[in-house]
């Protein structure tokens, strides 16, 4: 069997520019690549007739986060709660979560401030401009 290796975590967004700015400017992730894809092969591969998409790849300490904006854009989305089947989130580690939380812009929506769990890990969740969940943790 062919050995698999991780390549990226993908998040579909409706406004690539706004979401990219958040991940780059607020979370301080570096932009690795930007590109667009379209054509029949892409449309067939993603199962969306006439699809094209704009992509941005960001680097997060060896993990590539892919933001993608599709045309045509689908309507509706799965429930956003963490306990919902199909829920997704990106987990990012920081050395000092309290300091990170203190430095967040006031308009960034958070579920709570830093909380230390029974496992000893301090976590908090925030949302990007599209409402996607991001977990920040200090192990």
DSSP file (Angstrom, degrees, kcal/mol; ACC not computed):
  #  RESIDUE AA STRUCTURE BP1 BP2  ACC     N-H-->O    O-->H-N    N-H-->O    O-->H-N    TCO  KAPPA ALPHA  PHI   PSI    X-CA   Y-CA   Z-CA
    1    1 A X              0   0    0      0, 0.0     2,-0.2     0, 0.0     0, 0.0   0.000 360.0 360.0 360.0 142.3    0.0    0.0    0.0
    2    2 A X        -     0   0    0      1,-0.1     2,-0.3     0, 0.0     0, 0.0  -0.475 360.0-119.3 -68.9 134.7    1.2    3.5   -0.8
    3    3 A X        -     0   0    0     -2,-0.2     2,-0.3     1,-0.0    -1,-0.1  -0.597  27.1-143.5 -78.6 133.7    2.3    5.5    2.3
    4    4 A X        -     0   0    0     -2,-0.3     2,-0.3     0, 0.0    -1,-0.0  -0.674  15.5-172.8 -95.8 150.5    0.4    8.6    3.0
    5    5 A X        -     0   0    0     -2,-0.3     2,-0.1     0, 0.0     0, 0.0  -0.988  32.8-100.9-137.8 149.5    1.7   11.9    4.3
    6    6 A X        +     0   0    0     -2,-0.3     3,-0.1     1,-0.1     0, 0.0  -0.417  38.0 170.2 -69.7 140.9   -0.2   15.0    5.4
    7    7 A X        -     0   0    0      1,-0.4    57,-0.3    -2,-0.1     2,-0.3   0.724  55.6 -28.9-116.0 -49.0   -0.3   17.9    2.9
    8    8 A X        -     0   0    0     55,-0.1     2,-0.5    58,-0.0    -1,-0.4  -0.987  41.9-121.6-162.3 166.1   -2.8   20.5    4.1
    9    9 A X  E     -a   65   0A   0     55,-2.3    57,-3.2    -2,-0.3     2,-0.4  -0.992  37.7-148.6-113.2 125.0   -5.9   21.3    6.1
   10   10 A X  E     -a   66   0A   0     -2,-0.5     2,-0.4    55,-0.2    57,-0.2  -0.773  17.0-175.1-104.7 141.6   -8.5   23.0    3.8
   11   11 A X  E     -a   67   0A   0     55,-3.0    57,-2.1    -2,-0.4     2,-0.4  -0.986  17.9-143.5-132.0 120.7  -11.1   25.5    4.8
   12   12 A X  E     -a   68   0A   0     -2,-0.4     2,-0.3    55,-0.2    57,-0.2  -0.712  27.4-180.0 -84.1 131.8  -13.7   26.8    2.2
   13   13 A X        -     0   0    0     55,-2.8    57,-0.5    -2,-0.4     3,-0.2  -0.844  34.9-141.0-129.4 163.1  -14.5   30.5    2.7
   14   14 A X  S    S+     0   0    0     -2,-0.3     2,-0.4     1,-0.2    -1,-0.1   0.700  98.2  37.7 -95.8 -23.5  -16.7   33.0    1.0
   15   15 A X     >  -     0   0    0      1,-0.1     4,-2.3    53,-0.1     5,-0.3  -0.814  63.3-179.9-132.3  92.2  -14.3   36.0    1.2
   16   16 A X  H  > S+     0   0    0     -2,-0.4     4,-3.0    -3,-0.2     5,-0.3   0.890  80.6  52.9 -60.1 -43.0  -10.7   34.9    0.6
   17   17 A X  H  > S+     0   0    0      1,-0.2     4,-2.1     2,-0.2    -1,-0.2   0.932 112.9  42.3 -62.9 -46.9   -9.2   38.3    1.0
   18   18 A X  H  > S+     0   0    0      2,-0.2     4,-1.7     1,-0.2    -1,-0.2   0.919 118.3  45.3 -66.0 -43.8  -10.8   39.1    4.3
   19   19 A X  H  X S+     0   0    0     -4,-2.3     4,-2.3     2,-0.2     5,-0.2   0.901 112.0  51.8 -69.0 -40.9  -10.1   35.6    5.7
   20   20 A X  H  X S+     0   0    0     -4,-3.0     4,-2.6    -5,-0.3     5,-0.3   0.920 107.3  53.3 -59.6 -44.4   -6.5   35.6    4.4
   21   21 A X  H  X>S+     0   0    0     -4,-2.1     4,-3.4    -5,-0.3     5,-0.6   0.894 108.8  50.4 -58.6 -40.5   -5.9   38.9    6.1
   22   22 A X  I  X>S+     0   0    0     -4,-1.7     4,-2.0     2,-0.2     5,-1.7   0.960 113.3  43.1 -62.7 -52.2   -7.1   37.5    9.4
   23   23 A X  I  <5S+     0   0    0     -4,-2.3     6,-2.2     3,-0.2    -2,-0.2   0.864 123.2  39.4 -64.4 -35.6   -4.9   34.4    9.3
   24   24 A X  I  <5S+     0   0    0     -4,-2.6     4,-0.3     4,-0.2    -2,-0.2   0.934 127.7  28.6 -78.1 -49.1   -1.9   36.4    8.1
   25   25 A X  I  <5S+     0   0    0     -4,-3.4    -3,-0.2    -5,-0.3    -2,-0.2   0.865 130.1  32.0 -89.0 -38.0   -2.3   39.6   10.2
   26   26 A X  I  <<S+     0   0    0     -4,-2.0    -3,-0.2    -5,-0.6    -4,-0.1   0.902 131.4  31.9 -86.3 -44.9   -4.0   38.4   13.4
   27   27 A X  S   <S-     0   0    0     -5,-1.7    -3,-0.2     2,-0.1    -2,-0.1   0.547 100.0-132.7 -91.0  -7.4   -2.6   34.9   13.7
   28   28 A X        +     0   0    0     -6,-0.3     2,-0.3    -4,-0.3    -4,-0.2   0.815  46.7 158.0  62.4  35.4    0.7   35.8   12.1
   29   29 A X        -     0   0    0     -6,-2.2     2,-0.3    31,-0.1    -1,-0.2  -0.672  40.7-118.9 -87.4 146.8    0.8   32.9    9.7
   30   30 A X  E     -B   59   0A   0     29,-1.1    29,-2.8    -2,-0.3     2,-0.5  -0.679  19.0-120.5 -91.9 139.3    3.0   33.3    6.6
   31   31 A X  E     +B   58   0A   0     -2,-0.3    27,-0.3    27,-0.2     3,-0.1  -0.641  31.8 175.8 -76.0 121.8    1.6   33.1    3.1
   32   32 A X  E     -     0   0A   0     25,-3.3     2,-0.3    -2,-0.5    26,-0.2   0.775  60.4  -8.7 -96.9 -33.1    3.3   30.3    1.2
   33   33 A X  E     -B   57   0A   0     24,-1.5    24,-3.1     2,-0.0     2,-0.3  -0.986  47.5-161.9-165.4 150.2    1.4   30.3   -2.1
   34   34 A X  E     +B   56   0A   0     -2,-0.3     2,-0.3    22,-0.2    22,-0.2  -0.995  28.4 144.1-137.0 137.5   -1.6   31.8   -4.0
   35   35 A X  E     -B   55   0A   0     20,-1.6    20,-3.5    -2,-0.3     2,-0.3  -0.985  35.6-129.8-163.5 166.1   -3.1   30.4   -7.1
   36   36 A X  E     -B   54   0A   0     -2,-0.3     2,-0.4    18,-0.2    18,-0.2  -0.929  17.8-167.6-123.1 149.2   -6.3   29.8   -9.0
   37   37 A X  E     +B   53   0A   0     16,-2.6    16,-2.7    -2,-0.3     2,-0.2  -0.998  20.1 139.1-137.7 140.3   -7.6   26.6  -10.6
   38   38 A X        +     0   0    0     -2,-0.4     4,-0.5    14,-0.3    14,-0.2  -0.798  17.8  95.4-153.7-163.2  -10.4   26.0  -13.0
   39   39 A X  S  > S-     0   0    0     12,-0.3     4,-2.5    -2,-0.2     5,-0.2  -0.124  82.6 -62.8  93.6 170.0  -11.3   23.9  -16.1
   40   40 A X  H  > S+     0   0    0      1,-0.2     4,-2.8     2,-0.2     5,-0.2   0.871 128.2  53.1 -62.5 -42.0  -13.0   20.6  -16.7
   41   41 A X  H  > S+     0   0    0      2,-0.2     4,-2.4     1,-0.2    -1,-0.2   0.915 112.9  44.6 -63.0 -42.5  -10.6   18.4  -14.8
   42   42 A X  H  > S+     0   0    0     -4,-0.5     4,-2.4     2,-0.2     5,-0.2   0.944 113.3  50.5 -64.9 -47.8  -10.9   20.5  -11.7
   43   43 A X  H  X>S+     0   0    0     -4,-2.5     5,-1.6     8,-0.3     4,-0.9   0.908 113.6  45.5 -57.0 -45.0  -14.7   20.8  -12.0
   44   44 A X  H  <5S+     0   0    0     -4,-2.8     3,-0.3     1,-0.2    -1,-0.2   0.910 111.3  53.2 -64.1 -42.5  -14.9   17.0  -12.3
   45   45 A X  H  <5S+     0   0    0     -4,-2.4    -2,-0.2     1,-0.2    -1,-0.2   0.869 115.6  37.9 -64.0 -38.5  -12.5   16.4   -9.5
   46   46 A X  H  <5S-     0   0    0     -4,-2.4    -1,-0.2     2,-0.2    -2,-0.2   0.540 106.2-125.3 -92.2  -6.7  -14.5   18.5   -7.0
   47   47 A X  T  <5S+     0   0    0     -4,-0.9     2,-0.5    -3,-0.3    -3,-0.2   0.814  70.3 122.3  70.4  30.5  -17.9   17.4   -8.3
   48   48 A X    > < -     0   0    0     -5,-1.6     3,-1.9    -6,-0.2    -1,-0.2  -0.964  65.0-122.7-128.8 113.6  -19.1   21.0   -8.9
   49   49 A X  T 3  S+     0   0    0     -2,-0.5    -9,-0.0     1,-0.3    -5,-0.0  -0.294  93.0   0.7 -58.4 129.2  -20.2   21.8  -12.4
   50   50 A X  T 3  S+     0   0    0      1,-0.2    -1,-0.3   -10,-0.1   -11,-0.1   0.696  94.3 168.7  69.2  20.9  -18.3   24.8  -13.9
   51   51 A X    <   +     0   0    0     -3,-1.9     2,-0.3   -11,-0.1   -12,-0.3  -0.352  14.1 165.3 -72.7 144.1  -16.2   25.2  -10.7
   52   52 A X  E     - C   0  71A   0     19,-2.2    19,-2.7   -14,-0.2     2,-0.3  -0.927  13.5-166.8-141.4 164.8  -13.1   27.3  -10.4
   53   53 A X  E     -BC  37  70A   0    -16,-2.7   -16,-2.6    -2,-0.3     2,-0.4  -0.998  20.5-137.1-156.1 150.2  -11.4   28.4   -7.2
   54   54 A X  E     -BC  36  69A   0     15,-2.2    15,-2.5    -2,-0.3     2,-0.3  -0.923  29.8-162.1-107.1 135.9   -8.9   30.8   -5.7
   55   55 A X  E     -BC  35  68A   0    -20,-3.5   -20,-1.6    -2,-0.4     2,-0.4  -0.876  17.6-172.4-122.0 148.8   -6.5   29.4   -3.1
   56   56 A X  E     -BC  34  67A   0     11,-2.2    11,-3.0    -2,-0.3     2,-0.5  -0.980  11.8-158.4-135.2 128.9   -4.2   30.7   -0.5
   57   57 A X  E     -BC  33  66A   0    -24,-3.1   -25,-3.3    -2,-0.4   -24,-1.5  -0.923   9.9-170.4-108.4 130.4   -1.8   28.4    1.4
   58   58 A X  E     -BC  31  65A   0      7,-2.7     7,-2.6    -2,-0.5     2,-0.5  -0.886  16.8-131.3-117.6 149.5   -0.4   29.5    4.8
   59   59 A X  E     +BC  30  64A   0    -29,-2.8   -29,-1.1    -2,-0.3     2,-0.3  -0.868  20.8 178.3-104.1 132.9    2.3   27.9    6.8
   60   60 A X  E >  S- C   0  63A   0      3,-2.3     3,-1.1    -2,-0.5   -31,-0.1  -0.704  73.5 -55.6-132.6  79.6    1.8   27.2   10.5
   61   61 A X  T 3  S-     0   0    0     -2,-0.3     3,-0.1     1,-0.3    -2,-0.0   0.913 120.6 -30.2  52.1  51.8    5.0   25.5   11.8
   62   62 A X  T 3  S+     0   0    0      1,-0.2     2,-0.5     0, 0.0    -1,-0.3   0.341 119.1 104.1  93.4  -6.9    5.0   22.7    9.3
   63   63 A X  E <   - C   0  60A   0     -3,-1.1    -3,-2.3   -55,-0.0     2,-0.5  -0.938  61.6-145.6-108.3 127.0    1.2   22.5    8.8
   64   64 A X  E     - C   0  59A   0     -2,-0.5   -55,-2.3   -57,-0.3     2,-0.5  -0.800   8.6-159.6 -93.6 127.3   -0.2   24.0    5.6
   65   65 A X  E     -aC   9  58A   0     -7,-2.6    -7,-2.7    -2,-0.5     2,-0.6  -0.937   7.2-156.1-107.4 123.9   -3.6   25.7    5.9
   66   66 A X  E     -aC  10  57A   0    -57,-3.2   -55,-3.0    -2,-0.5     2,-0.5  -0.890   6.4-167.2-105.4 120.0   -5.4   26.0    2.7
   67   67 A X  E     -aC  11  56A   0    -11,-3.0   -11,-2.2    -2,-0.6     2,-0.4  -0.906  14.2-175.4-100.4 132.7   -8.1   28.7    2.3
   68   68 A X  E     -aC  12  55A   0    -57,-2.1   -55,-2.8    -2,-0.5     2,-0.5  -0.994  18.1-163.4-137.5 131.5  -10.2   28.3   -0.8
   69   69 A X  E     - C   0  54A   0    -15,-2.5   -15,-2.2    -2,-0.4     2,-0.2  -0.963  21.0-153.0-113.1 119.1  -13.0   30.5   -2.3
   70   70 A X  E     - C   0  53A   0     -2,-0.5     2,-0.4   -57,-0.5   -17,-0.2  -0.600   8.0-128.8 -94.6 150.2  -15.1   28.7   -4.9
   71   71 A X  E    S+ C   0  52A   0    -19,-2.7   -19,-2.2     1,-0.3     2,-0.1  -0.957 101.6  40.5-130.0 117.4  -17.1   29.9   -7.9
   72   72 A X  S    S-     0   0    0     -2,-0.4     2,-0.3   -21,-0.2    -1,-0.3   0.456  96.9-145.7 -78.7 150.9  -19.9   29.0   -7.9
   73   73 A X        -     0   0    0     -2,-0.1     2,-0.1    -4,-0.1    -2,-0.1  -0.672  10.7-130.7 -84.5 135.0  -20.3   29.4   -4.1
   74   74 A X        -     0   0    0     -2,-0.3     2,-0.4     2,-0.1    -4,-0.1  -0.458  18.3-127.5 -79.9 158.2  -22.6   26.9   -2.3
   75   75 A X        +     0   0    0     -2,-0.1    -1,-0.0     2,-0.0     0, 0.0  -0.850  66.6  19.2-107.8 145.1  -25.3   28.1    0.0
   76   76 A X        -     0   0    0     -2,-0.4     2,-0.3     2,-0.0    -2,-0.1   0.106  63.7-143.0  83.7 160.0  -25.7   26.9    3.6
   77   77 A X        -     0   0    0      0, 0.0     3,-0.1     0, 0.0    -1,-0.0  -0.981  24.2 -88.7-154.5 159.9  -23.2   25.2    5.8
   78   78 A X        -     0   0    0     -2,-0.3     8,-0.1     1,-0.2    -2,-0.0  -0.263  65.4 -72.8 -67.1 161.4  -23.1   22.5    8.5
   79   79 A X        -     0   0    0      6,-0.2    -1,-0.2     1,-0.1     5,-0.1  -0.236  39.5-142.9 -55.7 143.0  -23.7   23.4   12.1
   80   80 A X        +     0   0    0     -3,-0.1    -1,-0.1     7,-0.1    53,-0.1   0.524  60.3 115.3 -91.8  -6.6  -20.8   25.3   13.5
   81   81 A X    >   -     0   0    0      1,-0.1     3,-1.7     2,-0.1     6,-0.1  -0.360  69.9-128.1 -67.9 144.0  -20.8   23.8   17.1
   82   82 A X  T 3  S+     0   0    0      1,-0.3     5,-0.1     5,-0.1    -1,-0.1   0.779 107.4  56.5 -61.7 -27.5  -17.8   21.7   18.1
   83   83 A X  T 3  S+     0   0    0      2,-0.1     2,-0.3     3,-0.1    -1,-0.3   0.367  85.4 104.2 -89.1   7.4  -20.0   18.9   19.2
   84   84 A X  S X  S-     0   0    0     -3,-1.7     3,-2.3    -5,-0.1    -6,-0.0  -0.701  83.3-104.3 -88.8 136.9  -21.8   18.6   15.8
   85   85 A X  T 3  S+     0   0    0     -2,-0.3    -6,-0.2     1,-0.3     3,-0.1  -0.356 110.5  24.5 -55.6 136.6  -20.8   15.7   13.5
   86   86 A X  T 3  S+     0   0    0      1,-0.3    -1,-0.3    -4,-0.1    -8,-0.1   0.393  87.8 148.6  86.1  -2.5  -18.7   17.1   10.7
   87   87 A X    <   -     0   0    0     -3,-2.3     2,-0.3    -5,-0.1    -1,-0.3  -0.304  26.7-166.1 -62.6 149.8  -17.5   20.0   12.8
   88   88 A X        +     0   0    0     -8,-0.1    45,-0.6    -3,-0.1     2,-0.3  -0.946  14.9 169.6-135.4 155.6  -14.0   21.2   12.0
   89   89 A X  E     -d  133   0B   0     -2,-0.3     2,-0.5    43,-0.1    45,-0.2  -0.968  29.9-124.9-158.3 157.6  -11.4   23.5   13.6
   90   90 A X  E     -d  134   0B   0     43,-1.6    45,-2.9    -2,-0.3     2,-0.5  -0.905  24.5-149.3-102.1 131.7   -7.8   24.4   13.2
   91   91 A X  E     -d  135   0B   0     -2,-0.5     2,-0.4    43,-0.2    45,-0.2  -0.904  16.2-178.7-105.8 126.0   -5.6   23.9   16.3
   92   92 A X  E     -d  136   0B   0     43,-3.0    45,-2.2    -2,-0.5     2,-0.3  -0.983  17.4-139.4-126.0 134.2   -2.6   26.2   16.7
   93   93 A X  E     -d  137   0B   0     -2,-0.4     2,-0.3    43,-0.2    45,-0.2  -0.706  19.0-176.1 -93.9 141.5   -0.1   26.0   19.6
   94   94 A X        -     0   0    0     43,-2.5     3,-0.3    -2,-0.3    45,-0.2  -0.950  29.6-133.5-132.1 154.4    1.3   29.1   21.4
   95   95 A X  S    S+     0   0    0     -2,-0.3     2,-0.4     1,-0.3    -1,-0.1   0.865 100.9  23.3 -74.2 -36.8    3.9   29.5   24.1
   96   96 A X     >  -     0   0    0      1,-0.1     4,-2.3    41,-0.1    -1,-0.3  -0.843  63.9-179.7-136.0  94.8    1.8   31.9   26.2
   97   97 A X  H  > S+     0   0    0     -2,-0.4     4,-3.0    -3,-0.3     5,-0.2   0.868  82.7  55.8 -67.5 -37.4   -1.9   31.7   25.6
   98   98 A X  H  > S+     0   0    0      2,-0.2     4,-2.3     1,-0.2    -1,-0.2   0.938 110.9  45.0 -59.1 -46.6   -2.8   34.5   28.1
   99   99 A X  H  > S+     0   0    0      2,-0.2     4,-1.5     1,-0.2    -2,-0.2   0.908 113.2  50.7 -64.7 -41.9   -0.4   36.9   26.4
  100  100 A X  H  X S+     0   0    0     -4,-2.3     4,-0.6     1,-0.2     3,-0.4   0.938 111.3  48.1 -60.4 -46.8   -1.8   35.9   23.0
  101  101 A X  H >< S+     0   0    0     -4,-3.0     3,-0.9     1,-0.2    -1,-0.2   0.885 109.1  53.6 -61.8 -39.6   -5.4   36.4   24.1
  102  102 A X  H 3< S+     0   0    0     -4,-2.3    -1,-0.2     1,-0.2    -2,-0.2   0.820 108.8  50.3 -64.2 -30.3   -4.5   39.8   25.6
  103  103 A X  H 3< S+     0   0    0     -4,-1.5    -1,-0.2    -3,-0.4    -2,-0.2   0.530  84.3 112.5 -87.4  -6.9   -3.0   40.9   22.2
  104  104 A X  S << S-     0   0    0     -3,-0.9   -78,-0.0    -4,-0.6   -77,-0.0  -0.393  79.8-102.9 -65.6 140.8   -6.0   39.8   20.1
  105  105 A X    >   -     0   0    0      1,-0.1     3,-1.8    -2,-0.1    -1,-0.1  -0.350  30.6-119.0 -58.3 145.7   -8.0   42.7   18.5
  106  106 A X  T 3  S+     0   0    0      1,-0.3    -1,-0.1    -3,-0.1    -2,-0.1   0.743 109.4  61.4 -62.5 -24.3  -11.2   43.4   20.5
  107  107 A X  T 3  S+     0   0    0      2,-0.1     2,-0.6     0, 0.0    -1,-0.3   0.431  75.5 106.9 -86.5   2.9  -13.4   42.6   17.5
  108  108 A X  S <  S-     0   0    0     -3,-1.8     2,-0.3     1,-0.0    20,-0.1  -0.723  73.7-128.4 -81.6 118.7  -12.2   38.9   17.2
  109  109 A X        -     0   0    0     -2,-0.6    18,-2.5    18,-0.4     2,-0.3  -0.494  30.3-174.9 -71.8 130.2  -15.0   36.7   18.5
  110  110 A X  B     -E  126   0B   0     -2,-0.3    16,-0.3    16,-0.2     3,-0.1  -0.894  30.6-145.0-121.1 153.2  -14.0   34.2   21.1
  111  111 A X  S    S-     0   0    0     14,-2.8     2,-0.3     1,-0.4    15,-0.1   0.859  83.8 -29.2 -80.6 -39.4  -16.0   31.4   22.8
  112  112 A X        -     0   0    0     13,-0.8    -1,-0.4    -3,-0.1    13,-0.3  -0.962  69.5 -93.7-160.4 171.1  -14.1   32.1   26.1
  113  113 A X  S    S-     0   0    0     -2,-0.3    12,-0.2     1,-0.2    10,-0.1  -0.224  75.1 -48.9 -77.5-178.2  -10.8   33.3   27.4
  114  114 A X        -     0   0    0    -17,-0.1     2,-0.4    10,-0.1    10,-0.2  -0.288  62.2-175.1 -57.4 134.8   -8.0   30.8   28.2
  115  115 A X  E     -F  123   0B   0      8,-2.5     8,-2.9    -3,-0.1     2,-0.6  -0.999  21.5-135.5-133.8 134.6   -9.2   27.9   30.3
  116  116 A X  E     -F  122   0B   0     -2,-0.4     6,-0.3     6,-0.3     2,-0.0  -0.822  27.1-149.6 -93.0 121.8   -7.0   25.1   31.7
  117  117 A X    >   -     0   0    0      4,-2.8     3,-1.9    -2,-0.6    -1,-0.0  -0.219  31.3 -94.5 -84.6 174.4   -8.6   21.7   31.2
  118  118 A X  T 3  S+     0   0    0      1,-0.3    -1,-0.1     2,-0.1    -2,-0.0   0.763 124.3  61.4 -59.0 -26.4   -8.4   18.5   33.4
  119  119 A X  T 3  S-     0   0    0      2,-0.2    -1,-0.3     1,-0.1     3,-0.1   0.595 118.4-111.3 -78.0  -9.8   -5.6   17.3   31.1
  120  120 A X  S <  S+     0   0    0     -3,-1.9     2,-0.4     1,-0.3    -2,-0.1   0.415  77.3 128.4  93.9  -1.2   -3.5   20.3   32.1
  121  121 A X        -     0   0    0     16,-0.0    -4,-2.8    -5,-0.0     2,-0.5  -0.737  53.7-139.9 -90.2 135.0   -3.7   22.0   28.6
  122  122 A X  E     +FG 116 138B   0     16,-2.5    16,-2.9    -2,-0.4     2,-0.3  -0.838  32.9 171.5 -94.3 127.6   -4.8   25.6   28.4
  123  123 A X  E     +FG 115 137B   0     -8,-2.9    -8,-2.5    -2,-0.5     2,-0.3  -0.892  19.1 176.2-133.2 159.7   -7.2   26.2   25.5
  124  124 A X  E     - G   0 136B   0     12,-1.8    12,-3.0    -2,-0.3     2,-0.4  -0.950  18.1-141.3-154.9 156.0   -9.4   28.8   24.0
  125  125 A X  E     + G   0 135B   0    -13,-0.3   -14,-2.8    -2,-0.3   -13,-0.8  -0.947  19.9 172.7-120.2 141.0  -11.5   29.0   20.8
  126  126 A X  E     -EG 110 134B   0      8,-2.3     8,-2.7    -2,-0.4     2,-0.4  -0.860  25.3-121.7-133.9 172.8  -12.0   31.9   18.5
  127  127 A X  E     - G   0 133B   0    -18,-2.5   -18,-0.4    -2,-0.3     6,-0.2  -0.938  14.8-135.1-120.3 141.0  -13.7   32.4   15.2
  128  128 A X    >   -     0   0    0      4,-2.2     3,-2.3    -2,-0.4  -109,-0.1  -0.259  48.7 -83.6 -78.0 177.7  -12.2   33.7   11.9
  129  129 A X  T 3  S+     0   0    0      1,-0.3    -1,-0.1  -111,-0.1  -110,-0.1   0.700 132.5  51.8 -59.9 -17.9  -14.2   36.3    9.9
  130  130 A X  T 3  S-     0   0    0      2,-0.1    -1,-0.3  -111,-0.0  -111,-0.0   0.444 121.7-104.9 -95.9  -1.5  -16.2   33.4    8.3
  131  131 A X    <   +     0   0    0     -3,-2.3    -2,-0.1     1,-0.3     2,-0.1   0.454  69.0 149.5  92.4   1.7  -17.1   31.8   11.6
  132  132 A X        -     0   0    0      1,-0.1    -4,-2.2    -5,-0.1    -1,-0.3  -0.444  48.4-114.9 -69.2 141.8  -14.7   28.9   11.4
  133  133 A X  E     -dG  89 127B   0    -45,-0.6   -43,-1.6    -6,-0.2     2,-0.4  -0.579  28.6-171.4 -82.9 138.4  -13.4   27.7   14.7
  134  134 A X  E     -dG  90 126B   0     -8,-2.7    -8,-2.3    -2,-0.3     2,-0.5  -0.996  10.0-152.4-127.7 124.1   -9.7   28.0   15.7
  135  135 A X  E     -dG  91 125B   0    -45,-2.9   -43,-3.0    -2,-0.4     2,-0.5  -0.842   7.3-164.9 -95.4 129.9   -8.4   26.4   18.8
  136  136 A X  E     -dG  92 124B   0    -12,-3.0   -12,-1.8    -2,-0.5     2,-0.4  -0.952  16.0-178.1-110.2 134.4   -5.4   28.0   20.5
  137  137 A X  E     -dG  93 123B   0    -45,-2.2   -43,-2.5    -2,-0.5     2,-0.5  -0.980  28.9-161.2-139.9 149.2   -3.6   25.8   23.0
  138  138 A X  E       G   0 122B   0    -16,-2.9   -16,-2.5    -2,-0.4   -43,-0.1  -0.963 360.0 360.0-124.0 109.0   -0.7   26.0   25.4
  139  139 A X              0   0    0     -2,-0.5   -44,-0.1   -18,-0.2    -1,-0.1   0.490 360.0 360.0 -71.8 360.0    0.3   22.4   26.3
